[in-house]
């Protein structure tokens, strides 16, 4: 499958002036339906929301914080982390296009190149090589030459691995608390008492005393620096 940027070589690419208004509206609605998938796959949202989910599971508080709170926090952390990339796209692609200094295809190509550099910085080479191999692409010599449709899935699985590694590091201290509480209850002969009932307050206290949300936000943001 060729790269999306190959469309830019056509003189009529992205020229919607010849398309009827109903078709334009349908295209815009179709693209808007892809925004949630784009948010989860081409930004740091995947890593952030998985790490936050591991924190909640480690605390054992089930639905506290609620899903809406975790999703909202993940969204705004994503916007914060992606701000430098968005600013660069705005300065080098969007603003020149709005000021008639760049044509639509050139502005879109510039924006995609800027964003692809971000994706490649956080993509493991073996993941990128995997999808290049699956695509049968033997012409790519440097990561920057990889098509965007190959970079995106490689970036996603790299993010998943990193998120699970960070989640393991977050989950481990809570697991140690569970083991200690379980051992104490067993030594006291209270084998029928669920360890989670006793360990949950201690885990919450440990998390609060360690300023856990501050540490989690710092770790996630610093992982992209």
Secondary structure, DSSP 8 states (H G I E B T S, - for coil): ---GGGGGGSTTTT--TTS-HHHHHHHHHHHHHTHHHHHHHSSTHHHHHHHHHHHHHHHT-TTSS-HHHHHHHHHHHHHHHHHHHHHHHIIIIIHHHHTTSS-HHHHHHHHHHHHHHHHHHTS-HHHHHHHHHHTT-----SGGGS-HHHHHHHHHHHHHHHHHHHHHHHHHHHHHHHHHHHHHHHHTT-TTS-HHHHHHHHHHHHHHHTTHHHHHHHHHHHTT-
